[in-house]
Amino acid sequence: MEAYRVAGHDAPLTLVLGGTGKTGRRVVERLQARSVATRVGSRAGVPRFDWDDRETWAPALRGVGAVYVAYAPDLAVPAAEPAITGLVEAAAAEGVERLVLLSGRGEAEAERCERIVQGSGMAWTILRASWFAQNFTEGFFYDLVLSGEVALPAGPVAEPFVDAEDIAAVAVAALTEEGHGGQLYELTGPRLLSFAEAVATIAGATGRPVRYVPISVEAFVAELAAQQVPDDAIALLRYLFTTVLDGRNEALADGVRQALGREPHDFAAFARGAAARGAWSL
Ligand SMILES: NC(=O)c1ccc[n+]([C@@H]2O[C@H](COP(=O)([O-])OP(=O)(O)OC[C@H]3O[C@@H](n4cnc5c(N)ncnc54)[C@H](OP(=O)(O)O)[C@@H]3O)[C@@H](O)[C@H]2O)c1
């Protein structure tokens, strides 16, 4: 497919916000493999992009035709809506023509951010994703896996963990190909897994004695507080493990097949691949 080009620019850049994170890093790698001129949006980027410093937004958007928007820490936090509103305004002012927003399933706050992007006047694609498999290798659950006890307040709820590689593949298609404008893709893995099943799958792939231990939300919050996790981060985790994991997302969706014409990767394949790469080796 033709790489996306903006009229009047010789080499419009694609800006990847969160470009060093779980999905963004993979989006950058895939764009670069396609020789798409790419700018990594990060507090360590050149120019720097910081969600907490609006002065950094216009310089990062200069010369950009398309933006992948992975907001940090989460579209559910109160700062997200004004940030997405401001980013859309800044992007329009810089002549950006295409936005691809990473969103989360089951979050009313994220859906408000989706509507801001949908009303931006730019071409848009929404990627509404379930919980990432990579939370177990690069995210919050990684240290718990290494400790041998994944103690979380998830009860028996099942989640269709999605591989961040699939999200990145859909993002790159939406950023570089035609036919994805005005689409809201709901991205899940191909199978519902309880946390006990997900952790058992990792244990099987690694040979490590790791198990899931269901705990109460109160015990979880008390442990986070004891570890001096900031209050706003605790509030976000409490929200994710209560509201978002209340069973509302216990359903598969076919966004990967809609966007790419193939099935999403299975969690077992993710776990085997991660174990083979030494993701959980000490
Ligand atoms: N994790 C999941 O299971 C999941 C599921 C569905 C949706 N989502 C959504 O995905 C998005 C990203 O979540 P994630 O967990 O995957 O995190 P992540 O993308 O791995 O987060 C880290 C990224 O955010 C950047 N970042 C952090 N603070 C920043 C700041 N103040 N300014 C600019 N960039 C900043 C980091 O860049 P630097 O540190 O280099 O600046 C890094 O690129 C969130 O909006 C979340 O709602 C996540």
PDBQT file of the ligand as one rigid body, heavy atoms in Angstrom, charges set to zero:
ROOT
HETATM    1  N1  LIG A 301      -2.332  -1.172  29.316  1.00  0.00    +0.000 N 
HETATM    2  C1  LIG A 301      -3.518  -1.622  28.926  1.00  0.00    +0.000 C 
HETATM    3  O1  LIG A 301      -3.879  -2.784  29.169  1.00  0.00    +0.000 OA
HETATM    4  C2  LIG A 301      -4.442  -0.710  28.149  1.00  0.00    +0.000 A 
HETATM    5  C3  LIG A 301      -5.630  -1.243  27.641  1.00  0.00    +0.000 A 
HETATM    6  C4  LIG A 301      -6.462  -0.424  26.865  1.00  0.00    +0.000 A 
HETATM    7  C5  LIG A 301      -6.111   0.891  26.634  1.00  0.00    +0.000 A 
HETATM    8  N2  LIG A 301      -4.950   1.381  27.161  1.00  0.00    +0.000 N 
HETATM    9  C6  LIG A 301      -4.596   2.787  26.913  1.00  0.00    +0.000 C 
HETATM   10  O2  LIG A 301      -3.303   2.857  26.366  1.00  0.00    +0.000 OA
HETATM   11  C7  LIG A 301      -2.705   4.097  26.730  1.00  0.00    +0.000 C 
HETATM   12  C8  LIG A 301      -1.291   3.815  27.130  1.00  0.00    +0.000 C 
HETATM   13  O3  LIG A 301      -1.303   2.940  28.225  1.00  0.00    +0.000 OA
HETATM   14  P1  LIG A 301      -0.159   1.892  28.484  1.00  0.00    +0.000 P 
HETATM   15  O4  LIG A 301      -0.480   1.225  29.752  1.00  0.00    +0.000 OA
HETATM   16  O5  LIG A 301       0.069   1.034  27.274  1.00  0.00    +0.000 OA
HETATM   17  O6  LIG A 301       1.108   2.812  28.680  1.00  0.00    +0.000 OA
HETATM   18  P2  LIG A 301       2.355   3.016  27.763  1.00  0.00    +0.000 P 
HETATM   19  O7  LIG A 301       1.993   3.457  26.378  1.00  0.00    +0.000 OA
HETATM   20  O8  LIG A 301       3.275   1.857  27.880  1.00  0.00    +0.000 OA
HETATM   21  O9  LIG A 301       2.888   4.285  28.551  1.00  0.00    +0.000 OA
HETATM   22  C9  LIG A 301       4.131   4.775  28.474  1.00  0.00    +0.000 C 
HETATM   23  C10 LIG A 301       4.246   5.785  27.306  1.00  0.00    +0.000 C 
HETATM   24  O10 LIG A 301       3.628   7.011  27.689  1.00  0.00    +0.000 OA
HETATM   25  C11 LIG A 301       4.579   8.043  27.591  1.00  0.00    +0.000 C 
HETATM   26  N3  LIG A 301       4.338   9.052  28.605  1.00  0.00    +0.000 N 
HETATM   27  C12 LIG A 301       4.162   8.850  29.931  1.00  0.00    +0.000 A 
HETATM   28  N4  LIG A 301       3.946  10.046  30.545  1.00  0.00    +0.000 NA
HETATM   29  C13 LIG A 301       4.001  10.984  29.575  1.00  0.00    +0.000 A 
HETATM   30  C14 LIG A 301       3.871  12.403  29.560  1.00  0.00    +0.000 A 
HETATM   31  N5  LIG A 301       3.631  13.102  30.681  1.00  0.00    +0.000 N 
HETATM   32  N6  LIG A 301       3.976  13.054  28.397  1.00  0.00    +0.000 NA
HETATM   33  C15 LIG A 301       4.235  12.376  27.238  1.00  0.00    +0.000 A 
HETATM   34  N7  LIG A 301       4.351  11.037  27.173  1.00  0.00    +0.000 NA
HETATM   35  C16 LIG A 301       4.247  10.353  28.339  1.00  0.00    +0.000 A 
HETATM   36  C17 LIG A 301       5.914   7.361  27.783  1.00  0.00    +0.000 C 
HETATM   37  O11 LIG A 301       6.907   8.121  27.169  1.00  0.00    +0.000 OA
HETATM   38  P3  LIG A 301       8.184   8.715  27.923  1.00  0.00    +0.000 P 
HETATM   39  O12 LIG A 301       8.258   8.063  29.289  1.00  0.00    +0.000 OA
HETATM   40  O13 LIG A 301       9.301   8.323  27.001  1.00  0.00    +0.000 OA
HETATM   41  O14 LIG A 301       7.904  10.171  27.973  1.00  0.00    +0.000 OA
HETATM   42  C18 LIG A 301       5.689   6.045  27.033  1.00  0.00    +0.000 C 
HETATM   43  O15 LIG A 301       5.878   6.234  25.641  1.00  0.00    +0.000 OA
HETATM   44  C19 LIG A 301      -3.582   4.708  27.829  1.00  0.00    +0.000 C 
HETATM   45  O16 LIG A 301      -4.313   5.796  27.303  1.00  0.00    +0.000 OA
HETATM   46  C20 LIG A 301      -4.511   3.593  28.199  1.00  0.00    +0.000 C 
HETATM   47  O17 LIG A 301      -5.788   4.041  28.537  1.00  0.00    +0.000 OA
HETATM   48  C21 LIG A 301      -4.113   0.612  27.902  1.00  0.00    +0.000 A 
ENDROOT
TORSDOF 0
